Each structure stands twice: as C-alpha cells, then as structure tokens.
C-alpha cells in the first residue's frame, strides 16, 4: 500500500521493498503522516548514520520512534 506497517509475527528483520528515489526541493516535500526513518550503514548505530528517509505511515510516527525502527544498508 506504499506505507510502513507492522512486521509479520516472528519476522525480526523483514526486507524493505526496492524504492524509487527522486530528489525534490525540501520546501516541496510532503512530510504529513511521515516517519523520519534513520538509515545506517551497519547495525551499529551512531557513527554509521547515513541519512533520513521519510516513510509514509497511516499511524502516528511516534509509534515507529518508540519501536526504534531504522533501515540498514547492504554494503
């Protein structure tokens, strides 16, 4: 459906679908109902931070913050 949702039971690291990225100016971004998801190079957080993705969500973004949702790159 194009939004972030709950994972299936017992699936701790579900893969993220391939995404099409398109650069747009910051003032034209639609950040309503979006979770600012951090992206890291490895599972060690902190110095491996790369950038932030705005993932659409139907729920309150604070739910994903409390769940510590993040994306990891396969490098």
ABEGO torsion letter per residue (X at the ends): XGBBBBBBBGBABBBBBBBBBBBBBAAABBABGBBBBBBBABABBEAABABBBBBBBABBAAAAAAAGBBBBBBX
